[in-house]
Amino acid sequence: MSLFHNICVDNFFKDPSKIVEISKSLDYSDDHKGYGLRSTDLSKININLFNYINWKIINTIYPGCGHVDYYATTTFQKSNIDKCDGWVHRDEGFLTAIIYLNPKGTFGTSIYEKINEYDSTPQFEKSHYFKNITNYTDEQKEEVYRSKINNNNKFYKTINYSGKFNRLICFGAGVPHAANVDCNLENHERLIIISFIEYIKINKFSNVGYLNLDF
């Protein structure tokens, strides 16, 4: 059971175009943990943006909070459509937050519930595929796709969030979810900011506003 309600907030950044420009200036690499490429954790390359994003996320859950201690990993992530992506899964940690930065509002996320909570079949095909994606033949990819469908059929969808530009969604990390995959958009790139918040401690509440940054 999640400690948090699912939250959806539009118009998250005051100037989202500036955030998109920042994303274009960064280097990306494959961390082999999921599909697509991720930037270096923003805490290491842009601490002001890192703090602004996470403080604002936390403030949507605890409005008016003052000093906050937290630990998070926050990155830009970009990817193209792959039908083998979109596995229903749970994240580790405390809270997952996603900010969509696709101008056309594509590539959303869906929330699920498990049909049988006692079924704990591991996702070996998923982890191996993401680590070795360039080495798979088309035939092997079809096997992975069938494994994904078999995995996802163990869940039923309860919420569908469209990837509206400059929209934030956040939910408990243990909530089953998956990226929406539309193979008709295979030539489009998905761009998001994703933050995995592993720890939050609210030291006091106050009427202070968001950090005074032009984002």
C-alpha positions in Angstrom: 0.0 0.0 0.0 1.4 3.4 -1.0 2.0 6.2 1.5 1.0 8.7 -1.2 -1.9 9.6 -3.3 -1.3 9.7 -7.1 -0.8 13.4 -8.0 -1.0 15.2 -11.4 0.0 18.8 -11.7 0.0 20.8 -15.0 2.3 23.8 -15.8 5.0 22.6 -13.4 7.7 24.9 -14.7 7.2 28.6 -15.3 9.4 28.4 -18.4 9.5 24.8 -19.6 11.2 25.8 -22.9 14.3 26.8 -20.8 14.3 23.3 -19.3 14.1 21.7 -22.8 17.1 23.8 -23.8 19.0 22.6 -20.7 18.2 19.0 -21.7 19.8 19.5 -25.2 23.1 20.7 -23.6 23.7 17.5 -21.6 25.5 14.2 -22.3 23.4 11.0 -22.1 24.4 7.4 -21.5 22.8 4.0 -21.1 22.6 3.0 -17.4 21.2 -0.5 -18.4 18.5 -0.2 -15.7 15.7 0.7 -18.1 15.0 1.6 -21.8 16.6 4.7 -23.2 19.4 7.1 -22.2 19.7 9.2 -19.1 21.7 12.2 -18.1 24.0 12.4 -15.2 22.1 13.0 -11.9 21.3 16.7 -11.8 22.6 17.0 -8.3 26.1 16.6 -9.8 25.7 19.0 -12.8 23.0 21.6 -11.9 22.3 21.6 -8.1 20.0 24.6 -8.3 17.7 22.9 -10.8 17.9 19.6 -8.8 16.8 21.3 -5.6 14.1 23.4 -7.3 12.5 20.3 -9.0 12.5 18.2 -5.9 11.5 20.9 -3.4 8.6 21.8 -5.7 7.6 18.1 -6.0 7.7 17.7 -2.2 5.7 20.9 -1.8 2.8 19.4 -3.9 2.5 16.7 -1.3 3.2 18.8 1.8 2.0 22.4 0.8 3.7 25.1 2.8 6.6 22.9 4.0 9.7 24.8 5.1 13.0 23.2 5.5 13.1 19.7 4.0 15.8 17.0 4.1 15.5 14.5 1.2 17.6 12.2 -0.9 16.8 11.8 -4.6 18.2 10.8 -8.0 16.9 13.1 -10.7 17.8 12.8 -14.4 16.6 13.7 -17.9 15.7 10.6 -19.8 15.1 10.3 -23.6 14.1 7.4 -25.7 12.5 6.3 -28.9 9.6 3.9 -29.2 10.4 0.3 -28.7 7.5 -2.2 -28.5 9.6 -4.2 -25.9 9.4 -1.2 -23.6 6.4 -0.5 -21.4 6.7 -3.3 -18.8 4.5 -2.9 -15.8 6.8 -2.7 -12.8 7.5 -1.2 -9.4 10.3 1.2 -8.6 12.6 1.0 -5.5 12.5 3.8 -3.0 9.8 6.1 -1.6 8.3 8.3 -4.4 8.5 8.4 -8.2 8.0 11.7 -10.1 7.8 12.2 -13.8 7.7 15.5 -15.7 6.8 15.3 -19.4 8.7 17.5 -21.8 7.3 16.4 -25.2 5.7 19.4 -27.0 3.0 17.3 -28.6 2.0 15.7 -25.3 2.8 12.1 -26.3 4.2 9.2 -24.3 2.2 9.1 -21.0 2.2 6.7 -18.1 -0.4 4.3 -16.7 -1.0 3.1 -13.2 -2.0 -0.5 -12.5 -3.0 -2.9 -9.8 -1.9 -6.5 -9.7 -4.6 -9.2 -10.3 -2.9 -11.7 -8.0 -0.6 -10.2 -5.4 0.9 -13.6 -4.6 2.4 -13.9 -8.1 6.0 -12.7 -7.8 7.5 -14.0 -11.1 10.7 -12.0 -11.7 11.3 -10.1 -14.9 14.5 -11.7 -16.1 13.8 -11.0 -19.8 13.3 -7.3 -19.2 16.5 -6.7 -17.3 18.6 -8.8 -19.7 17.1 -7.1 -22.7 17.8 -3.6 -21.4 21.4 -4.6 -20.7 22.0 -6.1 -24.1 19.5 -4.4 -26.4 21.8 -3.9 -29.4 22.7 -7.6 -29.5 19.1 -8.9 -29.9 17.8 -10.2 -33.2 14.3 -9.4 -34.5 13.3 -13.0 -33.6 14.6 -12.6 -30.0 12.9 -9.2 -29.7 9.6 -10.9 -30.5 10.2 -13.3 -27.6 10.9 -10.4 -25.3 7.7 -8.7 -26.5 5.7 -11.8 -25.8 7.2 -11.9 -22.3 6.2 -8.3 -21.7 2.6 -9.0 -22.7 2.6 -12.1 -20.4 3.9 -9.9 -17.6 1.5 -7.0 -18.2 -1.5 -9.4 -18.4 -1.0 -10.0 -14.7 -2.2 -6.4 -14.0 -5.2 -4.2 -14.8 -5.0 -0.5 -15.6 -6.6 1.9 -13.2 -5.3 5.3 -14.3 -4.0 6.6 -17.6 -2.0 9.9 -17.7 -1.3 11.4 -21.0 2.1 12.9 -21.4 1.0 16.5 -21.6 3.8 19.0 -22.0 5.0 20.4 -18.7 2.9 18.0 -16.6 4.1 16.4 -13.4 2.8 13.1 -12.1 4.0 11.4 -8.9 3.1 8.3 -7.1 4.4 5.9 -4.5 7.4 4.0 -5.8 5.8 0.7 -5.0 2.8 1.4 -7.2 2.8 -0.7 -10.4 3.1 1.5 -13.5 4.3 1.4 -17.1 5.2 3.8 -19.9 2.6 4.0 -22.6 4.0 2.7 -25.8 2.4 3.7 -29.1 4.2 2.1 -32.0 2.6 4.6 -34.4 5.0 7.2 -32.9 8.2 5.2 -33.5 9.9 8.2 -35.0 9.2 10.5 -32.1 11.5 10.9 -29.1 10.3 10.8 -25.5 11.8 13.3 -23.2 11.1 13.4 -19.5 12.6 14.3 -16.2 12.4 11.4 -13.7 13.1 11.7 -10.0 13.3 8.8 -7.6 12.9 10.3 -4.1 14.2 7.8 -1.5 13.8 9.8 1.7 11.8 12.9 2.9 12.0 14.6 6.3 9.9 17.7 6.8 11.6 19.7 9.6 9.0 22.5 9.8 6.1 24.1 7.9 6.1 27.7 6.8 4.7 30.1 4.3 7.9 30.4 2.3 7.5 30.2 -1.5 9.4 28.1 -4.0 13.1 28.7 -4.5 13.5 32.0 -6.4 14.7 30.5 -9.7 13.5 31.4 -13.2 12.5 27.9 -14.2 
